[in-house]
């Protein structure tokens, strides 16, 4: 696992700091997010990979025993039933390392979050008029 003393410069740097099996999972997660929200921009935030689309979209990170996925509170709340097999908190989901990630569900959560952010940005533009 990487040391948390220095923030990575890019998502590639972040992923490269992990063992090959974790890198593979992180790359697949990254690709799923890109496919679900192709307009989103990658960045590093809170020392982890993140995607931005009219504001923060989702974040992810690897830990000793799980992959953390952070789709904000609405991304958890509105998919709570489907996430019942995973440990969740207000803004985080823990996917155990060594188990297949639910990529179809992750894609739907990212699409939902993207639509939320696009709608919020649209309302903001309308208010300014």
N, C-alpha and C positions, 0 to 999 in steps of 0.2 A: 504494500500500500504506500502511496506517496506520503511524504511528510507534509504537514499542513502549515509549514512555516512560510513558504513562498507560494504566492498565487500563480497559477499557470497563465501563460500568455494567450493560449488559444485552446479550443476544444481538443484539437489534435494533441497538444502537449499534455493536457489533462489525461486523456485516454492512454497515451503512451506510457504513463507512469505506472500502469497496472499490469499484472500478469496477463499473458496471451488469452487465457479463457475469459477473463473479465473484460479485456479489450474488445473481444468479439461481441460480447453481450452489449457493451456500451455503444459500439459502432452500429449494431442492429437497432438499438433504441434510438440513437441519433437519426438513423435513416428513416425510421418509422415517423419520427416527429417531422422531418423534412418533407416526407410524402404527404403528411396530414396538413401541413401548413407551409407550402412551398415559398410563400412570400416572406415568411419569418426570417429574421436575421439572427445568426449565432453571435453569442457574446459570452464573456465570463462575468458572472455576478456572484457575490458571496463565495468566491473561490471555487465555483463549480460551473459547468456548462449550463447555459441558459439560452432561451430563444425569446426574441422580442418581436411583437407585432402590434403596433399601436399601444405599446406598453408591455410589461412582463407577461409572457405567455406561459411557459413552463421551465422548470429547472430539473437537472438530474445529477446524481452523484453516486459513487461506489464507496462502500464501506466493507468492513471485514466480513460481515455475514449477509449483507443485503445490498440491493440497488435502491436508492431513494429516488422517488419521482415526486415532483412538487408542482401540481397543476393549480395551485391556489385553492382556497376554501370551496369555491363553487364547483371546481373539477372533482372534488371529493364528494361533496354533499349530493350533487345531482347524479352520482353513479354509485352511491353507498351500497345499494343492494348487490350490484355486480362486484363490488370490492370486498364483500364480506369474508372472503377467504384470506385476506391480507391484513396485516397490521396497518391501521391508518390513524391519523390524527387530524386536526383541523385543516392542515395544508399539505400533508405528506402521506405517501403510500410507501410501504416497504415490501419489495419483492425479494424473497430469499434467494441468495446466490446458489447456483446449482439447479435451480428450477427454471423451466422455460417461462419467459415473460409473456403476459397476455397481450401480444402485439395488436390484435384486432381491437381490444378494449382500449389500449393506450391510444391508438389512432383515433377512436371515437371521442375520447376525452380531449385530445389535442384539437380536433375539429370543432368540438363544442366550445373550447376556450377561445379558439380563433374567431369563431362567429360572435362570441361575447365581446371580445376586444374590438372587432370591426364595428359592431353595433354601438358600442360605447363611444368610439371615435366619431361615428356618424352623428350621434346625438350631440356631441360636443361641437361639431362643425355647424350643425343646425342652430344651436344656441347662439353662436357667434354672429349669425346673419341678422 
